[in-house]
Amino acid sequence: MNFRPLHDRVLVRRVEAEEKTAGGIIIPDTAKEKPQEGEVVAAGTGIKGEDGKVTPLDVKAGDRILFGKWSGTEVKLKGEDLLIMKESDILGIVG
């Protein structure tokens, strides 16, 4: 993809939610919530401190992450729905 986020921002592709609950009940599309898990597609270079040094990000392309429900800005790039968010909106990396 020819998109590189700036500074401490990351580009995230949402991971699709499960179609069934653990008990086997199928969830209709109208009742599904947007997933809070995603894959980092691209990451910026890092945040610049007051001393001018750039602190690199903890996440990199390919990492699976969890993020807050209302995090990020939805964008459409090449027909794909993606999110751009700051690294601080990311709750953690899924191992």
Secondary structure, 3 states (H helix, E strand, C coil): CCCCCCCCEEEEEECCCCCECCCCCECCHHHCCCCCEEEEEEECCCEECCCCCEECCCCCCCCEEEECCCCCEEEEECCEEEEEEEHHHEEEEEC
